[in-house]
Amino acid sequence: METTADGLTFRDATDADVDVLVALIESAYRGDSSRAGWTTEADILQGQRTDPEGVLAVIKSPDSRLLTVERDGAVVACCQLEHRGEHAYFGMFAVSPQLQGAGLGKVIITEAERAARESWGVREMHMTVISVRDDLIAWYERRGYRRTGKMTPFPYGNERFGIPLRDDLQFELLVKELV
């Protein structure tokens, strides 16, 4: 566990965190509660963003870490780091909607990048973002990520990833060199 100057504690998730983390991720992206923050996907996707099985799989995977972020004993954010050879994958990033817009995300992504470098010696962080999420992509670009133009299709028909409200969804790969 590591505590930052602004009172955040970072630790790896455990099985006991699954329900809290699923609720956090859902609240940040789906449904009316997500509209309290700016990362909502409620206008492009309905249904679930993740499920207990998906979160538990990340926790149990030997190549992944699910960083859990607490403030005053309460879980306020999380993100997945996955070791993929020469790079790390960053995903499942969620900040409590009530705390979005206050700089918390910047602190967390910086810590995630540091942890990936130190844990695995990787020199790049990769992530995929739904390509129509211009505001979110711009936020990542301000953090040093660059658009690659490499797209992968959205898994239409698989409700485990949500129920699309548009027919033009795809994921774009964003990459950042970690120095």
C-alpha positions in Angstrom: 0.0 0.0 0.0 1.1 3.5 -0.8 -0.4 6.8 0.4 0.1 10.0 -1.6 0.3 13.5 -0.3 -3.3 14.2 -1.1 -4.5 11.4 1.1 -5.1 8.7 -1.5 -4.1 5.1 -0.7 -3.3 2.8 -3.5 -3.5 -1.0 -3.1 -4.2 -4.1 -5.1 -7.8 -5.2 -5.1 -8.8 -8.4 -3.3 -11.8 -10.8 -3.7 -13.5 -8.8 -0.9 -13.5 -5.7 -3.1 -15.4 -7.1 -6.1 -18.9 -5.8 -5.2 -17.7 -2.3 -4.3 -15.6 -2.1 -7.5 -18.4 -3.2 -9.7 -20.7 -0.6 -8.2 -18.0 2.1 -8.6 -17.4 1.2 -12.3 -21.1 1.1 -13.1 -21.7 4.4 -11.3 -18.9 6.1 -13.3 -20.1 5.0 -16.7 -23.8 3.9 -16.8 -27.2 5.0 -15.7 -28.3 8.3 -14.3 -25.8 8.2 -11.4 -23.0 8.5 -14.0 -24.3 11.8 -15.2 -23.0 13.4 -12.0 -19.5 13.1 -13.6 -18.2 13.7 -17.1 -17.0 10.2 -17.9 -20.6 8.9 -18.5 -21.3 6.6 -21.4 -25.1 6.7 -20.7 -25.8 8.5 -24.0 -24.1 5.8 -26.1 -24.5 2.6 -24.1 -27.0 1.1 -21.7 -26.8 -2.1 -19.7 -23.7 -3.2 -17.7 -20.2 -1.9 -18.0 -18.7 -4.8 -16.1 -19.8 -7.6 -13.8 -18.4 -9.5 -10.7 -16.9 -12.2 -12.9 -15.0 -9.7 -15.0 -13.6 -7.8 -12.0 -12.7 -11.1 -10.3 -10.9 -12.3 -13.4 -8.7 -9.2 -13.4 -8.0 -9.6 -9.7 -7.0 -13.3 -10.1 -5.0 -12.9 -13.3 -1.2 -13.3 -12.7 -0.5 -10.7 -15.4 -2.9 -8.0 -14.0 -3.3 -5.7 -11.1 -6.5 -3.9 -10.2 -5.3 -0.8 -8.4 -7.9 0.3 -5.8 -7.8 3.8 -4.6 -9.1 4.8 -1.2 -9.6 8.1 0.6 -10.5 8.1 4.3 -11.2 4.3 4.1 -13.7 4.6 1.2 -13.0 3.2 -2.3 -13.1 6.3 -4.7 -11.4 5.0 -7.8 -9.8 2.0 -9.6 -7.9 1.0 -12.7 -6.6 -2.2 -14.3 -3.0 -2.7 -15.3 -2.2 -5.7 -17.4 1.3 -6.8 -18.4 1.4 -7.5 -22.1 5.0 -8.1 -23.0 6.7 -4.9 -24.0 3.8 -2.7 -22.8 1.1 -2.5 -20.1 -2.6 -2.1 -20.8 -4.6 0.4 -18.8 -8.3 -0.2 -18.4 -11.3 -0.4 -16.1 -10.5 3.2 -15.0 -13.2 4.6 -12.8 -13.4 7.6 -10.5 -16.5 8.2 -8.3 -18.7 10.6 -10.3 -19.0 12.9 -7.3 -15.2 13.4 -7.3 -14.7 13.8 -11.0 -13.3 17.1 -12.3 -11.1 17.7 -9.2 -7.8 16.4 -10.5 -8.1 12.9 -9.0 -7.8 11.2 -12.4 -4.5 12.9 -13.1 -3.0 11.6 -9.9 -4.3 8.1 -10.4 -3.1 7.7 -14.0 0.3 9.1 -13.0 0.6 6.5 -10.3 -0.6 3.7 -12.6 2.1 4.6 -15.1 4.7 4.6 -12.4 3.5 1.2 -11.1 3.6 -0.3 -14.6 7.1 0.9 -15.1 8.3 -0.3 -11.8 6.4 -3.6 -11.7 7.2 -4.8 -15.2 9.8 -2.4 -16.7 7.5 -1.5 -19.6 8.1 1.5 -21.7 4.6 2.0 -23.1 1.1 2.1 -21.8 -1.8 1.2 -24.2 -5.5 1.7 -23.8 -8.6 1.5 -25.9 -11.3 4.2 -25.8 -14.6 4.3 -27.7 -13.7 6.5 -30.6 -16.8 8.8 -30.3 -15.7 9.8 -26.8 -13.9 13.0 -28.0 -13.9 14.6 -24.5 -12.3 11.6 -22.9 -9.8 11.1 -25.7 -8.8 14.8 -25.4 -8.3 14.3 -21.6 -5.9 11.4 -22.3 -4.1 13.4 -25.0 -3.5 16.1 -22.4 -1.9 13.3 -20.3 0.5 12.5 -23.1 -1.4 9.7 -24.9 -1.6 9.8 -28.7 -4.2 8.5 -31.0 -3.0 5.7 -33.3 -5.9 5.4 -35.7 -5.9 1.7 -35.0 -9.5 0.6 -34.5 -11.1 -2.6 -33.2 -14.8 -3.3 -33.5 -17.2 -2.8 -30.7 -18.6 -6.2 -29.6 -22.2 -5.6 -30.8 -24.5 -8.4 -29.7 -22.6 -9.2 -26.5 -24.6 -7.5 -23.7 -21.7 -8.2 -21.3 -20.1 -5.0 -22.8 -23.4 -3.0 -22.8 -26.3 -2.3 -25.1 -25.2 0.2 -27.8 -27.5 3.1 -28.6 -25.5 3.9 -31.8 -24.3 1.8 -34.7 -20.9 3.6 -35.1 -19.0 2.4 -32.0 -15.5 1.1 -32.2 -12.4 1.2 -30.0 -9.3 3.3 -30.8 -5.9 2.4 -29.5 -4.1 5.2 -27.5 -0.5 4.8 -26.6 1.9 6.7 -24.3 5.7 6.2 -24.0 6.7 5.9 -20.4 10.0 7.5 -19.8 
